């Protein structure tokens, strides 16, 4: 029994957790960030979250490619305000974001990301959760997310192995 449980636990692959990407890192969603440079080298996967933190003069609009290219602000797909916005990436393909405040988009306050692949989200976070605006403090910058994903995977593997060994020793002793 214990051997079967140990084999089952060790054979179960470690889950890959979604990554929170703080847009603009410590600068947040502001006019002082070059978002074309910020997005370079980052990987965005289904299940990841874009975290926008911004002041009262800004908002976040999800827009079409043509509205992104022309900085048109009259027809957003979705619009968010409040200073802290979390947008769940739920489908593969390109996504476009702008600040609708006059002159901000044309000044570079726009972001295009390409969502790839599917990551496994932690249980309790349904992949279809709609974007929401929150008032919680922003998480620390996550860089490109590779370190936090690796850390989460290593922690999960450690816990899994620890539990398995605990079960084995419980049955032996």
N, C-alpha and C positions, 0 to 999 in steps of 0.2 A: 504494500500500500504506500509506504513512505517513498520507496524507490520510484513508483509510478508517478506520484505527485511531484517529486523532484525532477523527473524527466519532463513532465508536462510544463512545469514552471520554466525550466531551462530552454525548452523547445519553443516557447512562446516568444515571438520577436518583440523587441523593445519598441514601444510606440514613439513616433516622432511628433513632438508637440508643435503646435502653431507658434509663430513668432509675432510679437508685437513690434511693428516698425514705427518709431516715433519720427514723424515727418519733420525734416529739418534738424534732427537730433536736438541738441540743447537750445538751438535758436527757435525751434518750433516752426509754425506756419506763419512766416513773416516776410516782409519785403527784402530782408537782408540776406536771403539764402538763394543760391543758384540751384534750383531743383533738378536741372538737367545733370549737373555734376553730382548732386546728392544721390540720385537714383543709380548712378553708374556703379556697377559691381554688386548691386544688391539683387537678391532673388526673392520674388514674391510668389507665394504658392496659395492655392485654394486652402482656406482655413486660417491663413495669416490675418492680421489686423493692422490697418493703418491708423495710427493715433495722431490726431491733429490737435495741437495746443496753440491757442492764439488769443490776442487781445480783442477788445470790444469793437474795434474798427474793421475786423475781418470776419469772414464767414467761409464756409467750404461748400462749393457747389460741385456736384457730380454732373458732368456735361458730356455731350457727344463729341466726336473727333472734330467735326466741322466747327462747333462752338468753341472748342479748345483752341483750334488753329486761328480762329478769327477773334477770340476773346469776347464772343457774344455772351451777354449775361441775362437775356430776357427769357430764356427757355431751359432752365436747369432740369435735369432728370430728378435730382434730389437736392435739397438745400439744408444746411445745418448752421446753427449759431450757438453761442453760449460759452465758447472758449475751450471746451474739451469735447472732441468728437472722435468716436471709434467707428471705423468702417470695416466691417468684415468682408474679406475677399471670398466670394462664394462661387465664382465661375472663372474659367480660364479665358484669356484674351486681354486686350488692352482696356484700361480704365483711365478716365481723364477727370482732373479736378482743377478748379480755378477759384480765385477769390473774386467775388462779384463787386467789390468796392471799386468805384470809378478809378481807372488808371492802374490798379494793382496787377491785373492779369497782363496787360500790355507791358508792365514794368518787370515781368518775369515771375509773378506769383501764380504759377500754374504748374501742375504736376501730371506727368503721364507715366503709368506703370503697366507692365505686361505681366499678367498673372499666369503662372505655369503650374503644371502638375497638380497633384492632390496630396496634401499632407493630412495626417491623422490628427484630429483635434482631441484634446483631453476630454474624457467623459464629463458630461454636464455642460459642454459648450456645443450646442447643436450647430452644424455647419451652415444651416439656413437662417441663423439668427439675423434679423435685419439690423442695419446700422442704427446706432443710438447716440444721443448726446448725453454725456455724463458730467458730473461736477467733481469727480474724484481727482486727486492730484495725479499728474502724469507720471508714468513709470520712468526709471532712469533710461538714458539712451541705450539702444540696443545694437548700435553699429549696424553690421549687415545681418545680424541675427545668427550667424553660424556658431559663434561661441555659446550663446544661450541654448541653442538647439542641442549642441554637443553636450553641454553641461546637464541639461534635462535628461538626455538619453543615458548619460553615465549615471546620474542619480537613480533613474528608474532601474537600470541594470543592477546597481548596488543593492537597492531595496529588494528586488526580485531574488537575487542570490542570497541575501541575508534571511529573507523569509523562508526560502527553500531549506537553507541550512538549519534554521530554527525548527522547522517541521521535522527534518530528519533527526536532529538531536532529541526532540521531544519524544519521538517514537522509539528511539534507541535507549533513552535514559529513563 
